[in-house]
Amino acid sequence: MLARLNAIAYPQREPRLLDEPVSVGSADERRVHSCVDGSHLEAAELSLLTKASGIYTLNPLSDQRWDDLIARHPDASAFHQRGWLEALALTYGYEPVVFTTSPPTTALKNGLVFCRVKSWLTGSRLVSLPFSDHCEPLCGSPDELGSLISSADAALKHNGWRYMEVRPVNGQFGKILAASGFRPAGNYFVHVIDLRPRLDDLFRGLDKGCVQRRIRRAERAGLVEQTGTSKRLLDDFYGLFVSTRKRHHLPPPPYLWFQNLIRCLSGSVEIRLAYKDDQPIAAILTMRFGKAGYFKYGCSDARFHKFGATPWLLWNAIAAAKSDGALTFDMGRTQDDNVGLFAFKNHWVRSHQRLEYWRFPNIATLDSADGWKLRMAKRVFSFMPNRLLTATGSLIYRHIG
């Protein structure tokens, strides 16, 4: 059994890089250069404001100390790394900023990273971090987090931003945020698979009916898996992704977002495609950081669900991550009211952790899961043809991060 499980995890691979270099227009170049350039007026004002309270700011796109901190901090994740922040800046123009108690001439001992989201539609705010499942404050004590939050609050008021949002996994940080006036802005669950057991033991621990049987069904169906980051794979992935989002009555993120993820996280992003008779039927996108693997995006053609392609791809990704030295595999966030997705992930790992997003002040937003505006928008999206839905996503995503 173990030999067969190893075999399905390592199909013939495509080149890891895009067939053609990603073209970044002059506007995008200026946008990311603006994010890197810490000398503009707003950054200078923010720096002066925070220094007065013994808190400093830095730009993680240009300060090597941020890379050093996340390389050694046990709570750092794929969403802290420079490449993820770079992709956010290139795609959406978000400007990252880190608050720290460490002076500029010393190594970083802590950091609370935000993106400054500027939008005429939804207002300007600090988010830690947009489109990220979670983002732990890299702090050594409650007092450190309290100081960094206070400084961020001062910057919030000084600039007239609407709110700030923090997405910690550690529940103890939630208590500190609640004591500082934050209120829950979203409730989720996180499922993480422990990869330390043997591979065949991991397989036996999966639900027999909903996972093991579907993986074997995919094997018998003669599906072909291809992995990599080529343009052809990205195109096939995105085609399935648009169709899947359409089923959920939501627009997809822009194609450029996935291009920039591949470009900025070179070597740690992977697309897995399942083909049936040369027809793409399911795909997943995973990431690696340190000793952890991450399942970030999944999509499929509903007409072929009977073949079990998505569980098969996911299992192959888990087996490959373990072989590469990963100790955990993060299955991603699940909205607390998404019963179907919660059940799906419970079939892979029974244990889960509650994840709360915290916002100050607690302002309702367009993308609130229970908001009437979102429900109305989803009704409109459900009638859009794929081309228009894709164009809509390219227009609005930078406003909802």
LINFEN-V431795 format. One record per residue. N is the residue number from 0. PHI is phi in whole degrees, 0 to 359 (999 if undefined). PSI is psi in radians with two decimals (* if undefined). OMEGA is omega in degrees with one decimal (none if undefined). Layout:
n-><N;N>
phi-><PHI;PHI>
psi-><PSI;PSI>
omega-><OMEGA;OMEGA>
This chain:
n-><0;1;2;3;4;5;6;7;8;9;10;11;12;13;14;15;16;17;18;19;20;21;22;23;24;25;26;27;28;29;30;31;32;33;34;35;36;37;38;39;40;41;42;43;44;45;46;47;48;49;50;51;52;53;54;55;56;57;58;59;60;61;62;63;64;65;66;67;68;69;70;71;72;73;74;75;76;77;78;79;80;81;82;83;84;85;86;87;88;89;90;91;92;93;94;95;96;97;98;99;100;101;102;103;104;105;106;107;108;109;110;111;112;113;114;115;116;117;118;119;120;121;122;123;124;125;126;127;128;129;130;131;132;133;134;135;136;137;138;139;140;141;142;143;144;145;146;147;148;149;150;151;152;153;154;155;156;157;158;159;160;161;162;163;164;165;166;167;168;169;170;171;172;173;174;175;176;177;178;179;180;181;182;183;184;185;186;187;188;189;190;191;192;193;194;195;196;197;198;199;200;201;202;203;204;205;206;207;208;209;210;211;212;213;214;215;216;217;218;219;220;221;222;223;224;225;226;227;228;229;230;231;232;233;234;235;236;237;238;239;240;241;242;243;244;245;246;247;248;249;250;251;252;253;254;255;256;257;258;259;260;261;262;263;264;265;266;267;268;269;270;271;272;273;274;275;276;277;278;279;280;281;282;283;284;285;286;287;288;289;290;291;292;293;294;295;296;297;298;299;300;301;302;303;304;305;306;307;308;309;310;311;312;313;314;315;316;317;318;319;320;321;322;323;324;325;326;327;328;329;330;331;332;333;334;335;336;337;338;339;340;341;342;343;344;345;346;347;348;349;350;351;352;353;354;355;356;357;358;359;360;361;362;363;364;365;366;367;368;369;370;371;372;373;374;375;376;377;378;379;380;381;382;383;384;385;386;387;388;389;390;391;392;393;394;395;396;397;398;399;400>
phi-><999;297;297;293;294;295;295;286;276;230;285;297;260;272;304;285;259;300;301;239;299;290;268;248;292;298;295;292;300;296;296;287;296;296;292;281;286;275;263;289;301;296;296;296;297;297;297;296;296;280;301;300;256;80;248;240;238;213;259;291;279;232;255;300;297;293;300;295;295;288;290;249;279;293;263;290;226;300;277;274;291;304;299;295;295;295;297;297;292;295;279;243;78;288;259;280;213;244;262;211;269;272;297;302;268;240;292;286;252;199;185;241;262;232;246;274;264;251;212;284;272;245;89;268;199;253;230;235;228;299;57;251;299;200;203;290;299;269;234;264;203;300;296;300;298;300;293;292;294;299;292;297;295;297;294;301;291;298;266;71;287;290;196;233;228;233;234;278;273;291;296;295;296;301;295;294;295;298;292;268;100;287;228;302;241;183;237;219;234;237;253;232;269;280;266;288;297;297;298;291;291;299;295;294;282;283;302;294;282;267;238;304;297;287;296;294;298;297;298;292;285;72;293;248;253;232;230;144;220;293;297;296;295;296;297;294;300;291;300;293;294;298;296;293;296;298;299;268;61;224;284;275;300;295;306;301;300;287;302;288;300;295;291;275;249;310;93;242;246;218;256;240;245;254;243;239;54;69;262;292;239;198;205;225;237;239;228;231;208;58;261;231;254;225;265;256;225;220;203;198;266;300;293;244;300;297;276;69;293;295;302;298;298;295;296;300;295;296;298;292;298;298;298;277;104;291;256;222;224;277;276;89;280;226;303;297;259;270;297;296;293;298;296;302;287;297;286;262;210;288;281;210;236;285;235;244;267;240;227;219;291;279;252;294;234;301;265;301;299;255;280;293;295;293;298;294;298;295;295;293;299;296;263;282;293;304;296;289;297;295;297;297;300;297;277;260;297;295;271;247;296>
psi-><-0.75;-0.70;-0.71;-0.68;-0.68;-0.64;-0.69;-0.26;-0.20;1.27;3.04;2.29;2.56;2.93;2.51;-0.35;2.76;2.50;-0.60;2.50;2.50;2.21;2.13;2.06;2.94;-0.59;-0.71;-0.66;-0.80;-0.62;-0.84;-0.55;-0.64;-0.66;-0.59;-0.57;1.87;0.17;-0.07;2.87;-0.76;-0.72;-0.70;-0.76;-0.73;-0.72;-0.78;-0.68;-0.75;-0.57;-0.56;-0.45;0.23;0.26;2.47;2.77;2.70;2.82;1.98;-0.20;-0.28;-0.13;1.95;-0.41;-0.50;-0.75;-0.72;-0.69;-0.84;-0.37;-0.49;-0.24;2.26;-0.36;0.04;2.59;3.14;-0.45;-0.18;-0.40;2.69;-0.71;-0.69;-0.77;-0.63;-0.74;-0.68;-0.72;-0.78;-0.71;-0.76;-0.12;0.26;2.36;2.02;2.57;2.46;2.29;2.35;2.75;-0.03;2.21;2.79;-0.45;0.08;2.84;2.60;2.30;-0.16;2.97;2.40;1.93;2.38;2.85;2.38;1.90;2.04;2.13;2.29;-0.32;-0.77;0.03;2.80;2.52;2.99;2.20;2.35;1.50;2.69;2.46;0.37;2.36;-0.68;2.84;1.68;2.33;2.26;1.37;2.66;-0.21;2.80;-0.60;-0.72;-0.81;-0.72;-0.71;-0.74;-0.67;-0.73;-0.70;-0.72;-0.64;-0.71;-0.71;-0.66;-0.86;-0.69;-0.65;-0.08;0.44;2.70;-0.82;2.99;2.62;2.39;2.48;1.17;2.61;-0.63;2.04;-0.46;-0.62;-0.59;-0.68;-0.69;-0.74;-0.70;-0.69;-0.37;0.10;0.00;2.69;2.61;2.35;-0.03;2.48;2.24;3.05;2.61;2.23;2.22;2.20;2.27;2.05;0.13;-0.56;2.88;2.71;-0.73;-0.51;-0.67;-0.74;-0.74;-0.42;-0.19;2.66;2.24;-0.77;-0.75;-0.31;-1.08;-0.84;-0.65;-0.59;-0.78;-0.62;-0.71;-0.69;-0.79;-0.47;-0.12;0.55;2.62;2.27;2.38;2.47;2.70;-2.72;0.49;2.84;-0.65;-0.76;-0.71;-0.72;-0.78;-0.71;-0.82;-0.61;-0.77;-0.63;-0.73;-0.76;-0.68;-0.75;-0.60;-0.72;-0.54;0.09;0.73;2.55;2.68;2.72;2.75;2.63;-0.63;-0.55;-0.78;-0.62;-0.79;-0.58;-0.80;-0.71;-0.80;-0.43;0.70;2.19;-0.30;0.12;2.43;2.37;2.36;2.16;2.38;2.26;2.46;1.92;0.82;0.12;2.12;2.21;-0.31;2.69;2.64;2.71;2.19;2.84;2.80;2.47;2.13;-2.21;0.42;2.49;2.69;2.27;1.94;-0.81;2.49;2.60;2.81;2.86;2.03;-0.42;-0.31;0.31;-0.47;-0.32;-0.16;0.57;-0.72;-0.85;-0.65;-0.82;-0.73;-0.73;-0.72;-0.70;-0.71;-0.80;-0.71;-0.71;-0.76;-0.75;-0.55;0.02;0.08;2.52;-0.34;2.78;1.95;2.07;-0.01;2.98;2.68;2.18;2.41;-0.37;0.14;1.44;-0.71;-0.83;-0.65;-0.77;-0.71;-0.81;-0.54;-0.43;-0.26;-0.69;2.19;-0.65;2.57;2.84;2.40;2.42;2.12;2.37;2.44;2.38;2.49;2.24;2.89;1.60;2.33;2.46;2.92;-0.61;0.24;2.32;-0.55;0.23;2.50;-0.50;-0.71;-0.73;-0.71;-0.74;-0.70;-0.57;-0.71;-0.78;-0.57;-0.38;-0.09;2.43;2.76;-0.69;-0.75;-0.64;-0.72;-0.76;-0.67;-0.75;-0.72;-0.51;-0.69;-0.31;-0.63;-0.31;-0.23;0.12;*>
omega-><-177.2;179.6;-179.8;179.2;177.0;-177.1;-177.2;-178.2;-174.1;177.2;174.5;-171.4;171.5;176.1;-175.6;-176.9;175.3;179.4;-179.9;178.2;178.0;-179.5;178.7;-176.6;-177.0;179.0;178.7;177.3;179.7;-178.3;-178.6;175.7;177.2;178.8;-178.8;-175.3;-178.0;-174.3;-177.7;-168.3;-175.7;179.0;179.7;178.3;-179.9;-179.6;178.4;-177.8;-175.2;-179.2;-178.3;-179.3;179.6;177.6;-177.9;176.0;176.5;176.8;-176.3;177.1;-176.5;-176.4;-177.5;-178.1;178.4;176.5;-179.7;-179.1;-176.1;177.2;-176.3;-175.0;-176.3;-178.2;179.1;-177.9;178.2;-176.4;175.2;-167.5;-175.9;-177.5;178.0;178.8;178.8;178.8;176.2;-179.5;-178.5;-174.2;-169.8;-179.6;179.3;-178.6;-179.3;176.0;178.6;172.1;-177.5;174.0;-176.7;177.2;-176.3;-175.8;-177.6;175.5;180.0;173.5;176.9;177.8;174.5;-173.1;175.0;161.9;174.9;-179.1;179.6;-177.0;174.5;-176.4;-174.3;178.1;-179.5;-177.1;173.8;-178.9;-179.1;0.1;179.4;175.5;177.8;-177.7;179.5;179.5;-175.5;168.5;-178.2;-174.7;-179.1;-177.2;175.1;-179.6;178.1;-179.8;178.9;179.6;-178.8;178.3;179.4;179.2;177.2;178.6;177.8;177.8;179.0;-178.2;-178.0;-176.4;179.0;178.2;-173.4;-176.5;169.0;-176.4;-179.7;-173.5;-178.0;173.2;-178.8;-179.3;178.7;176.1;176.7;178.7;179.0;179.9;178.1;179.0;179.5;177.4;177.0;176.5;180.0;-179.7;179.2;-178.8;-175.4;171.0;175.6;175.7;179.7;179.9;174.9;-175.6;-176.7;176.4;177.2;-175.1;-179.6;174.8;176.0;-179.0;-179.9;179.5;178.9;178.1;-174.2;-175.1;-171.7;-178.1;-176.9;-177.2;-178.4;175.8;178.9;177.2;178.0;177.8;-178.2;-177.2;178.3;178.0;177.4;178.5;172.5;-177.0;177.8;179.9;-179.5;178.9;179.5;177.9;179.0;178.9;179.4;177.0;-174.8;176.0;176.5;-177.7;178.7;-179.9;180.0;178.0;177.7;177.9;-179.8;178.1;179.4;175.2;177.6;167.6;-178.7;176.3;-179.4;179.4;-178.6;172.9;-177.3;174.0;-179.9;-178.7;-172.4;179.1;-176.2;177.4;-178.7;173.0;179.3;173.4;174.4;-179.2;171.7;-179.7;171.9;-176.8;178.7;177.3;176.6;-175.2;177.9;-179.5;171.9;173.3;-179.3;178.5;174.0;172.6;-179.9;-177.8;-177.0;169.8;-176.1;170.3;-173.3;-176.8;174.8;-179.5;-176.1;172.2;-173.5;-178.9;-175.1;-177.8;-176.7;-177.7;178.1;-173.6;-176.8;175.4;178.6;177.8;-178.1;177.4;177.3;178.5;178.9;179.7;179.9;178.8;178.7;179.2;-179.5;175.5;178.6;178.6;178.5;175.7;-177.7;-178.0;177.0;-176.4;175.9;175.4;-173.1;179.1;178.1;-172.3;-177.7;-179.4;178.3;179.4;179.2;-177.7;176.1;178.0;177.7;179.7;-174.3;-176.6;177.4;-178.1;178.3;-179.6;178.2;169.8;-176.5;-174.8;175.7;-16.3;-174.0;-176.6;176.3;-178.9;-177.7;-174.3;175.6;-172.4;-177.2;-176.5;-179.7;178.9;178.7;179.5;178.8;179.9;-179.0;176.2;178.5;-178.2;-176.0;-178.8;-176.5;169.5;-174.3;-177.8;179.4;178.7;178.5;178.3;178.4;178.1;179.4;-178.6;-168.2;-172.1;-179.4;179.8;-173.7;-179.0;none>
